[in-house]
Amino acid sequence: MQINVLHMAHLAIRYGAEKQLLDYLTLAKSTSSEIRHHVCALRISKPIYEELNSLGIPVITTRLWPWNIFSFLNFAKKHDIHILHVHNQLRFPLRSRILPKLAGVPLIIEHEHGMVWNTSSTQLIKWTNKLVNANICNSHAAKIMLERKCNIDAKVIYNGIPLPPEQTEAPAQLKTELGLSETTAIVGFVGRLNNPKGAEAFIRMIPKVIQAVPHTAFIVIGDGPMRSSLETEAKVLGINDQIYFLGYQKNAYHLMKQLDVVVVPSFREAFGNVAIEAALAKKPVIASNVDGIAETVIDGKTGFLVDCTEPIQRQKGTNSLPKAVVDGRTKELRSPKLPNTEILAEKVIHCLQTPELAVTLGNNAYARAVQEFSLERYCKDLDNFYRELTHYK
């Protein structure tokens, strides 16, 4: 029996949930299986459309409102769709639940990648829960949020991260490019410069680290609406000579391999792909003890988790703050806070001053990432879930 799956997602950028879907589809194309994939793109960029086209995946582009339900219905009938797999559309039950059922889609899976934290229209979600045949989420923290906010019971399938390809040419030498000496340690932040990522905590810990380990440089890989304010704060703290804002970098992984420590100070994070990418680069991670990050980092074995105690001030033009997050220690809901910058700095200093410990943590992190967070494992888990749902043997 062939299983036809239609993935519904925003595909304007290759980032987060979108990247996870595209990585999965790429691997699925190279794997022999009875599962055939199709895409309903709510929005799509030209490069991603061309990428899907090169994989031979049929695509329909529609926002799926009542007035264009017939094009969706015709596409679903033409390709004999058995499962609609909806990615990160919890806030839009009309699009993700009601209209697909009216179009006759037999089975609906909703996949939570982080939207539930900022979801407020929970009553309509609860009223239409029965239209969904199954729910998936990418961490136990997301499972807790779905249960508490929406009365949804979900199956946890952790994200899968592809092993980075080997660099075919000599990698750029970061220290040489930045004019740093070979003995200078480098501590890095990787992520979008928007408030959930907590980059301000990274900036604020730097003076404490410099005091203990003066020959340390700090890099920020990523861009976003907070970049200007973060650069200003660095100047106010008098650290702008030791911090480098590199902007978005396509080769972030190869830069990460040249770091000594990676800091993940998010105050809300459904899973925490950066922590796994750092693990694949064999780097220790110092991270917030919150949400899914507390599941990607084992405190004292693959890195360190830091409790969140410091208040957050939302900046204009950034994402709204969630009312609650999942505390990594207690697994209870609490208000969002930044990680304690004093302890964040202490853990970074500890890794820099005991490099043999940093190597051990990085090796442990790599071994765990390959075993538990591989893209192959994710593909296998998801495919088996499709089979269970359709009773395919």
Secondary structure by P-SEA (a helix, b strand, c coil): cbbbbbbbcccccccaaaaaaaaaaaaaaaccccbbbbbbcccccaaaaaaaaaabbbbbbccccccaaaaaaaaaaaacccbbbbcccccccccccaaaaaacccbbbbbbccccccccaaaaaaaacccccbbbbccaaaaaaaaacccbbbbbbcbbbccccccccccccccccccccccbbbbbcccccccccaaaaaaaaaaaaaaacccbbbbbcccccaaaaaaaaaaaacccccccccccccaaaaaaaaccbbbbbcccccccaaaaaaaaabbbbbccccccccccccccccbbbbbbcbbbbbccccccccccccccccccccccccccaaaaaaaaaaaaacaaaaaaaaaaaaaaaaccccaaaaaaaaaaaaaaaaccc
